[in-house]
């Protein structure tokens, strides 16, 4: 046996220890499942077994889920159904063992891992931070396929099962206990004592009644068909509002849960597989799984061979929207942070913004008042740049003005230690040029967060010509500690995300100048899957900021980045977007309507074909992304796609910008660009890399 080690004591208490050889985590590959099946067959015939614990030999992991590589490999419907049916049978046989079974969960228990645990009679979990339980399959474009849709409602109720599955929620053990998903939640250090307590009660036959009280199961109102239909329809509405219907898995999960709620297990499992199979073989699932693998690779990526420094304290200079967001991210991870600003009024506003961010977390039940107080107690401030000597890193987040930044750097170098890292949150300026004349350019680096910092997971890490490997390693490590995904990009105007996104926003503005409507352009691109239309996004970012970045890109890249004329006119009129109440839209609170006065900035009236709107906006991004790869701004197409998904909201179900290009066919992309070049100008001239790839019949994901 490779995956499971069996043991039994003199009381007939058996233990099945899951220990995947030469791997840091346990995943349920089919080989492991088939071995589990053999173990179950042997235990079925062993009359000396009185109870069974199923445990993991891995620290901080029970079972991380099914083997996603095997799910990714599903292509044939018959094979998919056959393998999943077999897996369901194995869990059914576990459930039918003639003695009580207990899953001991100390660490991640996700997907197939939780499905295995639910096939046991009891679940004992640790309430340590590393323990999380959830059916997270819809995040990969599929639904639970090993009985999760059938067993979860019986434990937590129909309504809660829908919520947990469709949102891919990962529960802490205490919350899981409250819902009835687990039967006990204890600290790791108390686990052995709790196991012994369970053992004595199970052997004495006294545990069942006590545990049954903690299980909510299907509520009385869920037994009435009209209520079941109402609950399911409300859930569908919420999912469609959140996903615009682009992600079929959560909707299909609701269908299965609704249809099978009162079915016998065997019939419900058949429905589960019928729905699972087409999802598992769909392009959407393959795209989401590819992004998952890229995400896992980035978690291990250091971008430097140097050993990072520990960051024990930080300073944020400039406490506007970005600075206060960065300060909150530091405080939220219990890193003492000092705020630096010119006035106490600015400091007060920043502290208020930080408290609002903590308030949102409090309302979700993730932090209490005392915990928030402890985090905010670590926040200090200065208006004269004093008290910075002990900071391990200073993150500068002032306006995009080179002279202002240079002045701050000179002042900082007089006040911080030689080892203090100085990072800039610039979104487009050259790191090397910013630090000319500094004494220690090796400790300067770009650390570009995205707005809103509390929600956006990406951080672009940009090294200047003299930035040291240790500085890179330290900033990458800090970004991960903040819960972000750092991606190193080479120094160039606009870096990666803004350089690729600005042509998209600019092209939308040019289509409007030509006479197309704001509403229609936004509608076409949200229909494609973008989280918001280009004009909505421009208003959120601020037209003045867009103009600044556009000017920088135009200076660096020339004609293909020529800004739309109307952007400067909007700036002159103070139509800066949401912050001034007027931009492409008129904003009142959360409501917005098209700004009718914008029509005066149009040169003519026209109606473009929807495909033309889509191609002009998306192909120009693909073209610039190809140039970024060609110039080695980023290491590979996968990292680029992850940056665009995380930094711009490019639709994950399409797999990212360049995976979408592959799916459309690069020959088709090049033909589209050439047609647009002929009709709209040289900015659409296909990148050299695209032409070479078409000539050699290569793809971004097949190797360049």
Phi and psi in degrees as a GROMACS rama.xvg file:
@    title "Ramachandran Plot"
@    xaxis  label "Phi"
@    yaxis  label "Psi"
@TYPE xy
-101.65  -40.5307  UNK-2
-97.4084  -30.0168  UNK-3
-122.918  135.277  UNK-4
-111.781  127.068  UNK-5
-103.815  138.152  UNK-6
-144.831  160.268  UNK-7
-153.085  136.932  UNK-8
-97.7957  -176.831  UNK-9
-69.4075  -14.7383  UNK-10
-88.3092  -2.59191  UNK-11
83.5021  17.8317  UNK-12
-89.0922  111.096  UNK-13
-96.1228  152.395  UNK-14
-131.462  129.074  UNK-15
-111.482  111.744  UNK-16
-101.95  117.267  UNK-17
-85.9341  120.892  UNK-18
-147.333  87.3937  UNK-19
-61.8721  124.104  UNK-20
-65.9123  135.756  UNK-21
59.1037  27.3338  UNK-22
-131.634  144.866  UNK-23
-76.7583  -17.538  UNK-24
-132.34  161.614  UNK-25
-96.8081  129.808  UNK-26
-128.803  151.698  UNK-27
-88.0512  78.0959  UNK-28
-74.3259  166.018  UNK-29
-66.5951  -32.8948  UNK-30
-61.4314  -40.6825  UNK-31
-65.9625  -40.552  UNK-32
-61.853  -43.1073  UNK-33
-67.2124  -34.3151  UNK-34
-69.0617  -38.5744  UNK-35
-59.3189  -39.2959  UNK-36
-59.4182  -42.7742  UNK-37
-65.5583  -40.0854  UNK-38
-62.6625  -41.75  UNK-39
-63.6374  -41.9796  UNK-40
-60.9927  -40.5017  UNK-41
-68.0142  -38.6761  UNK-42
-70.7517  -30.9288  UNK-43
-58.8459  -30.7385  UNK-44
-100.559  7.71818  UNK-45
-102.743  99.8597  UNK-46
-73.2786  -9.13432  UNK-47
-83.4398  -8.43025  UNK-48
-83.8475  126.601  UNK-49
-104.201  -23.3759  UNK-50
-165.376  164.254  UNK-51
-136.809  131.04  UNK-52
-100.925  133.795  UNK-53
-109.358  120.792  UNK-54
-132.152  171.516  UNK-55
-115.991  141.829  UNK-56
-87.0462  -5.90038  UNK-57
-89.3307  137.251  UNK-58
-72.0882  136.129  UNK-59
64.9448  9.93313  UNK-60
-139.76  126.805  UNK-61
-86.0266  -77.5983  UNK-62
-141.101  121.462  UNK-63
-75.4736  -6.40448  UNK-64
131.677  -171.545  UNK-65
-73.3028  165.141  UNK-66
-76.285  107.786  UNK-67
-67.5975  -27.1101  UNK-68
-61.6834  -36.839  UNK-69
-71.9402  -34.7326  UNK-70
-67.4276  -42.1813  UNK-71
-59.6586  -32.2301  UNK-72
-77.7009  -11.2595  UNK-73
-61.75  120.468  UNK-74
-130.513  -29.1883  UNK-75
-103.911  129.692  UNK-76
-60.4435  -44.1758  UNK-77
-61.8074  -45.0791  UNK-78
-63.8835  -42.5899  UNK-79
-60.5343  -48.9786  UNK-80
-64.1905  -41.8935  UNK-81
-62.4041  -46.4022  UNK-82
-69.0224  -42.281  UNK-83
-66.5639  -38.8982  UNK-84
-61.0951  -41.8583  UNK-85
-63.1535  -43.5887  UNK-86
-61.2237  -41.7814  UNK-87
-61.4226  -40.9114  UNK-88
-62.0437  -37.7326  UNK-89
-63.8548  -45.222  UNK-90
-67.865  -34.0274  UNK-91
-62.4641  -41.117  UNK-92
-67.9872  -32.3315  UNK-93
-63.9996  -44.2087  UNK-94
-63.3054  -28.9017  UNK-95
-93.7768  5.21545  UNK-96
-55.1806  143.45  UNK-97
-79.6402  18.8706  UNK-98
-145.979  158.825  UNK-99
-63.4797  142.921  UNK-100
-124.104  141.813  UNK-101
-131.188  123.663  UNK-102
-88.3841  123.498  UNK-103
-100.914  107.673  UNK-104
-107.313  106.442  UNK-105
-126.331  84.6599  UNK-106
131.115  -167.763  UNK-107
-60.7259  128.681  UNK-108
-133.988  87.4252  UNK-109
-124.359  153.023  UNK-110
52.969  -122.912  UNK-111
-59.5255  -26.7754  UNK-112
-64.3861  -43.1947  UNK-113
-71.4799  -33.9098  UNK-114
-62.5735  -39.5982  UNK-115
-63.9042  -44.9565  UNK-116
-62.1872  -36.7954  UNK-117
-71.9636  -18.7511  UNK-118
-79.4117  -8.8298  UNK-119
-84.9349  163.669  UNK-120
-72.5221  -35.9167  UNK-121
-136.885  156.293  UNK-122
-131.311  122.339  UNK-123
-112.913  120.34  UNK-124
-123.979  153.529  UNK-125
-91.1786  145.841  UNK-126
-95.8547  22.4155  UNK-127
-71.695  162.883  UNK-128
-60.8638  -30.9097  UNK-129
-77.4397  -9.42326  UNK-130
-90.7379  121.642  UNK-131
-138.222  139.739  UNK-132
-123.919  135.722  UNK-133
-178.323  154.156  UNK-134
-100.25  100.518  UNK-135
-105.705  17.4425  UNK-136
-62.3322  -34.0427  UNK-137
-64.138  -21.9075  UNK-138
-68.1401  -14.3633  UNK-139
-107.102  11.5105  UNK-140
81.4105  15.2795  UNK-141
-129.608  -178.264  UNK-142
-118.561  165.422  UNK-143
-54.9514  135.052  UNK-144
-122.677  3.11205  UNK-145
-118.369  35.7715  UNK-146
99.8358  1.64005  UNK-147
-60.9887  -39.4374  UNK-148
-69.8874  -18.7629  UNK-149
-94.5614  -36.6444  UNK-150
-90.4281  -31.7003  UNK-151
-61.7892  -47.1447  UNK-152
-59.6252  -30.889  UNK-153
-68.1686  -22.0315  UNK-154
-96.7504  -42.5317  UNK-155
-114.915  -5.12336  UNK-156
96.0728  157.024  UNK-157
-62.7947  -48.2376  UNK-158
-62.2179  -47.4912  UNK-159
-68.934  -35.1154  UNK-160
-61.7528  -42.3359  UNK-161
-59.4436  -47.1263  UNK-162
-61.4488  -46.575  UNK-163
-65.9511  -41.184  UNK-164
-75.5671  -46.688  UNK-165
-70.0342  -26.1879  UNK-166
-98.8524  2.12363  UNK-167
51.1488  42.237  UNK-168
-70.8431  141.736  UNK-169
-112.662  113.011  UNK-170
-94.5173  142.195  UNK-171
-72.9106  159.973  UNK-172
-63.9064  -38.2733  UNK-173
-62.7153  -40.5009  UNK-174
-67.0523  -40.3896  UNK-175
-61.9807  -36.9314  UNK-176
-65.6508  -43.3076  UNK-177
-60.7137  -36.7069  UNK-178
-80.2824  -17.7743  UNK-179
97.2207  7.34014  UNK-180
-74.9741  -34.5518  UNK-181
-120.735  164.226  UNK-182
-104.784  -8.74671  UNK-183
-162.098  147.789  UNK-184
-137.258  116.799  UNK-185
-138.403  158.342  UNK-186
-63.4669  152.055  UNK-187
-54.1171  -39.1586  UNK-188
-66.5379  -17.7978  UNK-189
-100.448  1.59539  UNK-190
-60.1787  -46.3112  UNK-191
-62.3197  -38.5599  UNK-192
-64.1057  -41.2616  UNK-193
-68.0303  -38.34  UNK-194
-60.3455  -43.4837  UNK-195
-65.0167  -38.627  UNK-196
-62.7456  -45.4831  UNK-197
-58.404  -45.7291  UNK-198
-57.6816  -48.6356  UNK-199
-62.6941  -42.1995  UNK-200
-70.6062  -38.1645  UNK-201
-66.0323  -45.4469  UNK-202
-65.8978  -29.6428  UNK-203
-85.0316  -9.0335  UNK-204
76.03  22.9219  UNK-205
-108.377  -0.995472  UNK-206
-80.7072  -35.9945  UNK-207
-55.8145  -48.8793  UNK-208
-65.8463  -41.3168  UNK-209
-64.1441  -43.5661  UNK-210
-69.8322  -36.1157  UNK-211
-57.0885  -30.3287  UNK-212
-67.82  -24.6251  UNK-213
-84.086  -9.47184  UNK-214
-94.1377  123.15  UNK-215
-79.5487  -45.1729  UNK-216
64.3869  -165.708  UNK-217
-71.8528  127.454  UNK-218
-71.6529  160.175  UNK-219
-61.2397  -38.6327  UNK-220
-72.7505  -18.9337  UNK-221
-78.8466  -8.94333  UNK-222
-82.3384  -9.9524  UNK-223
-94.0837  124.726  UNK-224
-53.5502  -44.3955  UNK-225
-60.0434  -37.9792  UNK-226
-68.9467  -38.84  UNK-227
-60.3808  -45.781  UNK-228
-63.3981  -42.6823  UNK-229
-62.3443  -45.7896  UNK-230
-61.0036  -44.3428  UNK-231
-64.9245  -42.2124  UNK-232
-68.2062  -37.4117  UNK-233
-63.5887  -39.595  UNK-234
-65.1787  -40.4749  UNK-235
-61.6887  -42.2415  UNK-236
-60.4354  -44.4609  UNK-237
-62.442  -42.733  UNK-238
-64.3386  -42.7587  UNK-239
-66.3284  -36.115  UNK-240
-64.022  -37.2844  UNK-241
-79.4856  -36.4875  UNK-242
-111.884  -4.77376  UNK-243
56.6189  21.707  UNK-244
76.5394  7.94294  UNK-245
-76.8211  -18.5811  UNK-246
-113.242  105.427  UNK-247
-73.1759  -25.2925  UNK-248
-58.0538  -49.7646  UNK-249
-62.3317  -35.0096  UNK-250
-68.2181  -39.7738  UNK-251
-70.1682  -30.9845  UNK-252
-63.456  -42.1569  UNK-253
-62.0035  -42.0479  UNK-254
-55.9798  -46.6674  UNK-255
-65.1542  -46.1286  UNK-256
-61.2857  -41.583  UNK-257
-68.2331  -45.5219  UNK-258
-68.1944  -33.8759  UNK-259
-103.99  3.81324  UNK-260
-52.1423  -40.7258  UNK-261
-107.205  8.85455  UNK-262
-76.2253  151.176  UNK-263
-60.36  152.953  UNK-264
-52.6776  -47.7575  UNK-265
-60.2153  -41.0303  UNK-266
-69.9081  -41.2632  UNK-267
-63.0087  -37.0566  UNK-268
-63.9851  -35.3842  UNK-269
-64.5907  -42.2017  UNK-270
-63.6992  -41.4654  UNK-271
-56.5299  -46.0594  UNK-272
-68.5508  -39.3254  UNK-273
-58.0448  -36.6965  UNK-274
-82.5345  -36.2963  UNK-275
-60.9119  -44.2034  UNK-276
-57.3858  -54.4804  UNK-277
-65.6887  -28.2611  UNK-278
-68.4952  -42.6149  UNK-279
-66.2797  -27.4541  UNK-280
-98.7881  6.60798  UNK-281
-81.7328  158.824  UNK-282
-65.1023  -34.5924  UNK-283
-62.0976  -45.8483  UNK-284
-62.6414  -42.9013  UNK-285
-61.6148  -39.3307  UNK-286
-65.5683  -45.4582  UNK-287
-66.1605  -37.0207  UNK-288
-66.8075  -39.4985  UNK-289
-61.0236  -42.0579  UNK-290
-65.7298  -35.941  UNK-291
-60.4994  -46.1614  UNK-292
-63.6394  -38.9058  UNK-293
-63.3228  -41.6292  UNK-294
-60.5062  -42.9922  UNK-295
-64.9878  -37.7979  UNK-296
-64.2104  -42.0783  UNK-297
-67.101  -27.7345  UNK-298
-63.2386  -29.3446  UNK-299
-94.7475  -11.9554  UNK-300
-73.3851  132.331  UNK-301
-111.072  -20.8713  UNK-302
61.7235  10.9498  UNK-303
-162.951  145.463  UNK-304
-90.9021  -4.59403  UNK-305
-77.2742  158.29  UNK-306
-82.92  129.675  UNK-307
-73.9776  155.281  UNK-308
-83.7565  154.39  UNK-309
-80.2823  133.552  UNK-310
-99.1732  112.11  UNK-311
-105.942  -16.8931  UNK-312
-155.672  154.439  UNK-313
-143.452  160.076  UNK-314
-128.689  142.684  UNK-315
-118.393  119.607  UNK-316
-99.1844  121.341  UNK-317
94.1572  113.122  UNK-318
-123.495  41.1583  UNK-319
-75.2658  -151.02  UNK-320
-58.1926  -48.6941  UNK-321
-71.9203  -45.0017  UNK-322
-62.0132  -43.179  UNK-323
-68.0381  -33.493  UNK-324
-66.3984  -41.8138  UNK-325
-66.1919  -41.8162  UNK-326
-61.3363  -41.4192  UNK-327
-61.1068  -43.7598  UNK-328
-60.102  -38.8089  UNK-329
-68.125  -48.4069  UNK-330
-63.5428  -37.1517  UNK-331
-61.883  -28.2277  UNK-332
-98.9426  21.225  UNK-333
63.2436  31.6922  UNK-334
-99.1077  118.21  UNK-335
-54.8006  131.787  UNK-336
-134.622  137.055  UNK-337
-109.14  129.212  UNK-338
-93.1958  132.838  UNK-339
-118.542  121.812  UNK-340
-150.776  168.564  UNK-341
-80.1382  -28.1199  UNK-342
-131.38  154.373  UNK-343
-68.2029  -26.2288  UNK-344
-62.5003  -41.7533  UNK-345
-65.3727  -41.2472  UNK-346
-60.3795  -46.0665  UNK-347
-60.8755  -41.8813  UNK-348
-63.1194  -41.1714  UNK-349
-64.2015  -44.1319  UNK-350
-62.5139  -38.0949  UNK-351
-64.4642  -42.309  UNK-352
-63.5766  -40.7995  UNK-353
-62.9571  -41.9062  UNK-354
-65.3996  -35.5268  UNK-355
-64.0361  -40.1999  UNK-356
-64.2958  -41.9081  UNK-357
-66.2261  -34.5284  UNK-358
-61.815  -38.2832  UNK-359
-64.2841  -38.481  UNK-360
-68.4457  -38.9261  UNK-361
-60.9035  -41.7253  UNK-362
-64.1408  -26.0297  UNK-363
-85.9083  0.771746  UNK-364
80.0491  16.6914  UNK-365
-92.4454  -20.053  UNK-366
-139.551  149.838  UNK-367
-107.275  176.345  UNK-368
-59.21  -41.7706  UNK-369
-64.8494  -43.5954  UNK-370
-64.0068  -40.1692  UNK-371
-64.7312  -41.6135  UNK-372
-59.4068  -41.2541  UNK-373
-64.7934  -38.7908  UNK-374
-68.4479  -43.2047  UNK-375
-70.7661  -24.0985  UNK-376
-64.4876  -19.8438  UNK-377
-84.7422  -0.770521  UNK-378
-97.2606  122.711  UNK-379
-120.747  177.922  UNK-380
-154.048  161.123  UNK-381
-149.478  145.927  UNK-382
-111.862  2.23973  UNK-383
-130.856  20.2376  UNK-384
60.598  34.8357  UNK-385
-99.0699  161.49  UNK-386
74.7724  24.6911  UNK-387
-98.7885  -5.09584  UNK-388
-60.8676  -29.0739  UNK-389
-92.8672  -2.19995  UNK-390
-70.2102  132.52  UNK-391
-81.3283  -24.8054  UNK-392
-147.869  140.905  UNK-393
-115.689  124.435  UNK-394
-106.855  116.49  UNK-395
-91.6571  128.99  UNK-396
-136.172  43.331  UNK-397
-86.2281  -177.123  UNK-398
-64.0463  159.989  UNK-399
-75.6419  67.8278  UNK-400
-131.886  114.554  UNK-401
-57.9526  -43.6901  UNK-402
-66.0583  -38.8514  UNK-403
-63.7004  -44.716  UNK-404
-64.3516  -43.1238  UNK-405
-59.2078  -42.0176  UNK-406
-61.0863  -43.4962  UNK-407
-64.2322  -41.3269  UNK-408
-63.9006  -40.5858  UNK-409
-63.2266  -40.8842  UNK-410
-68.7544  -38.2348  UNK-411
-64.7959  -41.7729  UNK-412
-63.6004  -21.0273  UNK-413
-81.8185  -16.1301  UNK-414
-116.649  -15.6265  UNK-415
-109.217  166.535  UNK-416
-74.2644  165.027  UNK-417
-63.6963  -23.1976  UNK-418
-90.2229  -7.71722  UNK-419
-68.3855  127.807  UNK-420
-79.1289  138.406  UNK-421
-117.291  114.462  UNK-422
-111.953  142.342  UNK-423
-111.121  139.591  UNK-424
-90.2577  20.5181  UNK-425
-54.6168  143.501  UNK-426
-98.2617  -5.64557  UNK-427
-157.823  -13.381  UNK-428
-83.9644  149.376  UNK-429
-66.1339  126.197  UNK-430
-65.8822  -43.4423  UNK-431
-60.2723  -43.8372  UNK-432
-69.1951  -34.3721  UNK-433
-63.7188  -32.6341  UNK-434
-104.821  13.875  UNK-435
-61.3293  131.397  UNK-436
91.7809  -6.16121  UNK-437
-79.1456  157.109  UNK-438
-76.9669  -37.0387  UNK-439
-126.223  71.9126  UNK-440
-62.9042  -17.8505  UNK-441
-67.9656  -19.101  UNK-442
-100.919  7.43476  UNK-443
-94.7456  143.302  UNK-444
-158.951  155.375  UNK-445
-90.6802  133.189  UNK-446
-134.246  85.8551  UNK-447
-91.7266  106.162  UNK-448
-84.1569  164.65  UNK-449
-118.169  151.057  UNK-450
-96.2014  133.887  UNK-451
-79.5981  136.298  UNK-452
-59.2579  -35.3161  UNK-453
-66.8019  -20.3824  UNK-454
-113.478  -30.8407  UNK-455
-83.6311  124.445  UNK-456
-84.8556  -12.4675  UNK-457
-87.7086  142.401  UNK-458
-131.698  119.907  UNK-459
-82.3036  127.594  UNK-460
-107.267  122.055  UNK-461
-125.636  118.707  UNK-462
-91.2059  139.479  UNK-463
-82.155  -179.784  UNK-464
-60.1069  -32.0825  UNK-465
-110.999  7.04679  UNK-466
-62.6277  132.355  UNK-467
-79.3025  157.813  UNK-468
-61.9581  -35.2411  UNK-469
-67.377  -38.2229  UNK-470
-62.6259  -43.653  UNK-471
-60.2855  -50.2123  UNK-472
-59.7017  -39.4811  UNK-473
-67.9809  -43.0715  UNK-474
-69.3711  -38.8136  UNK-475
-60.5832  -45.0638  UNK-476
-63.149  -39.9371  UNK-477
-64.5693  -43.993  UNK-478
-58.7125  -42.2343  UNK-479
-65.202  -39.5299  UNK-480
-61.568  -31.0057  UNK-481
-79.5838  1.25364  UNK-482
81.9537  16.9977  UNK-483
-100.128  167.216  UNK-484
-107.738  104.908  UNK-485
-82.6709  137.293  UNK-486
-131.143  122.756  UNK-487
-79.5193  129.76  UNK-488
-126.401  151.376  UNK-489
-76.5295  158.641  UNK-490
-71.2425  123.344  UNK-491
-164.997  162.469  UNK-492
-60.1547  124.839  UNK-493
82.6309  -6.39543  UNK-494
54.3341  -133.471  UNK-495
-99.362  -59.5858  UNK-496
-65.9439  -50.4265  UNK-497
-66.9112  -35.8445  UNK-498
-62.437  -35.2807  UNK-499
-85.0649  -33.7789  UNK-500
-79.6356  -37.7085  UNK-501
-58.9876  -40.7491  UNK-502
-58.7044  -33.5211  UNK-503
-64.0559  -48.5157  UNK-504
-66.5953  -39.9147  UNK-505
-64.9691  -40.5223  UNK-506
-66.5499  -37.5365  UNK-507
-61.1516  -42.7324  UNK-508
-63.5053  -37.6437  UNK-509
-68.3915  -38.138  UNK-510
-63.3333  -36.9576  UNK-511
-67.1389  -42.9269  UNK-512
-55.581  -37.78  UNK-513
-73.8301  -11.4238  UNK-514
122.306  -5.22158  UNK-515
-73.9201  154.514  UNK-516
-85.078  150.515  UNK-517
-59.8259  -47.845  UNK-518
-60.7647  -41.5937  UNK-519
-69.7187  -42.4156  UNK-520
-62.5846  -47.0685  UNK-521
-60.3907  -40.4282  UNK-522
-66.1223  -41.8493  UNK-523
-62.2935  -41.307  UNK-524
-80.5926  -30.277  UNK-525
-71.6483  -31.3483  UNK-526
-64.4348  -31.5686  UNK-527
-69.3689  -26.7723  UNK-528
127.389  -2.29818  UNK-529
-65.1592  141.776  UNK-530
-64.6898  -28.1096  UNK-531
-149.656  155.307  UNK-532
-67.8776  163.675  UNK-533
-61.9112  -33.2884  UNK-534
-76.3112  -37.2645  UNK-535
-61.5444  -43.3393  UNK-536
-64.5223  -44.2683  UNK-537
-59.1447  -41.3226  UNK-538
-66.034  -35.5188  UNK-539
-67.3625  -44.843  UNK-540
-69.55  -40.5191  UNK-541
111.483  122.697  UNK-542
-62.1627  -37.4446  UNK-543
-64.0977  -38.3543  UNK-544
-67.3157  -41.1132  UNK-545
-59.9364  -39.9729  UNK-546
-64.7616  -43.6526  UNK-547
-58.9691  -48.2366  UNK-548
-66.621  -40.0903  UNK-549
-59.7978  -41.5766  UNK-550
-63.2387  -41.1551  UNK-551
-63.4196  -43.1325  UNK-552
-69.1391  -37.5278  UNK-553
-63.6433  -42.6765  UNK-554
-62.8383  -34.918  UNK-555
-83.1744  -38.7006  UNK-556
-114.999  -5.50287  UNK-557
78.125  -146.869  UNK-558
-55.6925  -37.1704  UNK-559
-67.4619  -14.1788  UNK-560
-108.964  20.0633  UNK-561
-58.0894  120.426  UNK-562
-68.8435  149.967  UNK-563
-63.4668  136.764  UNK-564
-62.1095  -33.9094  UNK-565
-65.5015  -21.5503  UNK-566
-64.3274  -41.3891  UNK-567
-66.8456  -39.3931  UNK-568
-63.3839  -39.3559  UNK-569
-64.2398  -38.339  UNK-570
-65.2452  -42.2095  UNK-571
-61.8264  -34.8221  UNK-572
-84.7685  -0.934291  UNK-573
64.9225  28.0286  UNK-574
-89.7829  76.8002  UNK-575
-96.7421  3.87014  UNK-576
106.656  -148.224  UNK-577
-60.2743  -36.1234  UNK-578
-68.9527  -23.3795  UNK-579
-108.669  0.930622  UNK-580
87.1968  -11.5054  UNK-581
-140.35  136.861  UNK-582
-159.64  -126.41  UNK-583
-69.2572  -26.4505  UNK-584
-120.324  160.411  UNK-585
-97.3129  126.006  UNK-586
-109.624  131.643  UNK-587
-134.784  103.7  UNK-588
62.0678  -127.025  UNK-589
-89.0037  -6.89223  UNK-590
-92.0615  151.194  UNK-591
-148.366  151.128  UNK-592
-141.223  156.994  UNK-593
-59.2481  135.564  UNK-594
-78.834  101.089  UNK-595
-60.7591  -31.3243  UNK-596
-64.6959  -18.1977  UNK-597
-61.3314  -26.6211  UNK-598
-61.3908  -23.6913  UNK-599
-68.0464  -16.4104  UNK-600
-91.5672  -0.303151  UNK-601
-83.6795  142.799  UNK-602
-83.7588  -26.3323  UNK-603
-161.576  -175.562  UNK-604
-119.596  130.064  UNK-605
-148.968  160.658  UNK-606
-129.579  111.041  UNK-607
-89.1867  148.735  UNK-608
-62.356  142.039  UNK-609
-57.3442  -37.091  UNK-610
-65.5769  -35.3911  UNK-611
-65.5922  -43.7342  UNK-612
-57.8056  -48.1435  UNK-613
-63.9574  -46.6886  UNK-614
-64.3934  -42.9859  UNK-615
-62.9512  -36.9029  UNK-616
-78.7648  -42.6577  UNK-617
-88.346  -41.4564  UNK-618
-66.176  -31.5388  UNK-619
-68.1002  -31.1448  UNK-620
-68.9902  -45.4641  UNK-621
-58.3793  -41.5586  UNK-622
-62.283  -44.6556  UNK-623
-70.4602  -35.3928  UNK-624
-62.7799  -40.0599  UNK-625
-62.862  -38.6323  UNK-626
-64.5273  -38.1054  UNK-627
-62.4364  -40.0789  UNK-628
-66.2948  -43.723  UNK-629
-58.8558  -38.0827  UNK-630
-90.0285  4.87807  UNK-631
58.6229  37.2812  UNK-632
-66.4218  -30.7234  UNK-633
-137.926  156.491  UNK-634
-66.9075  -40.0641  UNK-635
-159.964  171.413  UNK-636
-64.4574  -34.5257  UNK-637
-65.6036  -43.9623  UNK-638
-65.7917  -38.5722  UNK-639
-61.1776  -45.9744  UNK-640
-62.9713  -40.7734  UNK-641
-64.0328  -39.6991  UNK-642
-62.2925  -40.8082  UNK-643
-71.8168  -35.4775  UNK-644
-66.4751  -46.4872  UNK-645
-77.6518  -32.5038  UNK-646
-92.7423  -25.1716  UNK-647
-123.895  -10.1166  UNK-648
79.0652  17.7362  UNK-649
-53.0369  134.776  UNK-650
-55.4494  118.478  UNK-651
-63.208  -32.1313  UNK-652
-65.7792  -16.1088  UNK-653
-91.9008  -3.73752  UNK-654
86.222  -2.44101  UNK-655
112.568  167.835  UNK-656
-61.6501  -47.7556  UNK-657
-81.6091  -28.6391  UNK-658
-67.6574  -35.7445  UNK-659
-62.149  -42.0277  UNK-660
-59.6974  -43.4598  UNK-661
-59.1523  -43.1315  UNK-662
-66.6534  -32.8877  UNK-663
-77.8183  -22.3078  UNK-664
95.9508  122.069  UNK-665
-66.4732  -29.012  UNK-666
-62.855  -42.9025  UNK-667
-64.3381  -39.1155  UNK-668
-62.4265  -46.3045  UNK-669
-64.5447  -42.6993  UNK-670
-60.7447  -41.4293  UNK-671
-63.221  -42.5525  UNK-672
-64.152  -41.7434  UNK-673
-64.2176  -38.0928  UNK-674
-65.4524  -42.451  UNK-675
-67.2042  -36.9982  UNK-676
-59.747  -42.7649  UNK-677
-64.9981  -38.3695  UNK-678
-93.0875  -25.7977  UNK-679
-128.177  -8.14489  UNK-680
126.359  171.854  UNK-681
-70.3376  -14.1775  UNK-682
-62.2389  -16.565  UNK-683
-96.1407  3.12292  UNK-684
-56.2039  125.353  UNK-685
-58.9691  139.722  UNK-686
-62.4095  148.528  UNK-687
-54.9016  -41.5247  UNK-688
-61.527  -42.2617  UNK-689
-60.8785  -43.4624  UNK-690
-62.8702  -41.9799  UNK-691
-65.9615  -40.1706  UNK-692
-66.2095  -39.689  UNK-693
-64.7095  -42.3815  UNK-694
-61.8655  -37.3563  UNK-695
-95.7362  5.01848  UNK-696
57.9927  43.8725  UNK-697
-105.566  164.389  UNK-698
-129.426  162.531  UNK-699
-65.1873  -36.3307  UNK-700
-96.9581  0.705295  UNK-701
-104.686  3.48697  UNK-702
107.893  129.592  UNK-703
